[in-house]
């Protein structure tokens, strides 16, 4: 069986038999779709050391991550309106 490493709401990594639905970057605290052009480009450039994965959006938000402005524009705009400055 294949296992995947995901990040929980408590920011602790755990093993899962289900791959993550969303990817994130641990340093910037941004999460987005796995097919996001920004994430894919960074992975191609070898910037994977700080890559994390989440089971769902609620977990990413609970872990303190914000939506990606590139692939989740509407969610990012809503987040930015609620978190000015």
Secondary structure as GFF3:
##gff-version 3
##sequence-region A 1 85
A	DSSP	beta_strand	4	7	.	.	.	ID=ss1
A	DSSP	beta_strand	13	16	.	.	.	ID=ss2
A	DSSP	beta_strand	22	25	.	.	.	ID=ss3
A	DSSP	beta_strand	30	33	.	.	.	ID=ss4
A	DSSP	alpha_helix	37	44	.	.	.	ID=ss5
A	DSSP	beta_strand	51	54	.	.	.	ID=ss6
A	DSSP	alpha_helix	57	62	.	.	.	ID=ss7
A	DSSP	beta_strand	66	67	.	.	.	ID=ss8
A	DSSP	alpha_helix	73	82	.	.	.	ID=ss9
###
